[in-house]
Structure formats: structure tokens, C-alpha cells
Amino acid sequence: MRNGKAVINLQTGAHLPCCWDICEKDGVELHKTRVRSGVESVTYVFCSDRHRMYWVNSHRDNGNLPAGYRSTML
């Protein structure tokens, strides 16, 4: 299992939390997702690939994972 460095807010020095709605763990560099909207982009950080995949697929089926991610436990 790979571990990543916690993402730190450069203005406050605090660790950024996982962006999945019910998670309180720190987000890590390894599991970032960037969303572009025109010229601007927003980066979301997650504590695990599983939570990142929950978020990526939430627009279709909130709370469910795509095939291939369902059998792993965290």
C-alpha cells in the first residue's frame, strides 16, 4: 500500500481534510483530482483512492463505487 504526504494549506499551514463528505482524515497528495472549469481549476484531495472514486462517481450514483472498486475494504 502506498502512502502519500498530507496536503497542507499554504496560507494557514493546516492539513486539508479529505473531500469525501463523511471522512475526517487528512487528504494526501497521492489522491488528488483536478476539475477544470474554463480557465480556472479546482483541486480536491482525498485520503484514499476509494474515497476519490466515490467522489468521481457521485454525480451518477452517490454512495456507490464502480465495478472493480467494490470489493476492497478500508
ABEGO torsion letter per residue (X at the ends): XBBBBBBBBAAAGBBBBBABAABABBBBAABBBBBBBEABBBBBBBABAAAAAAAAAAAABBGBBBBGAAABBX
